[in-house]
């Protein structure tokens, strides 16, 4: 490769990198200074009894 070819390749790669940096789109919320919100308190319901089991043991 001649020096002119190397210089052209370098200039082309630099131009592509510059265009990529200028037009790079950041995701939503990345520019916001607000911290991410924490989820609210989560409660777990007790397990349901099966429909065919009695509510109280037989006496």
C-alpha positions, 0 to 999 in steps of 0.5 A: 500500500502506498502512503496515499492509500494509507492516508485515504484509508485513515481519513475514511475511517476517521470520517465514519467514526466522526459521523457515528459519534455525532449521530449516535442516539442515546436511549430515552432517559439517559440525559435525565438527572433523576435517579431511577425510581425504586419499585413500591412495596411488594406484598405476597398473598397467602396461598389459596386452599384447593377447592376440594379440601375442607376449610376445617378438618372433620371431627 
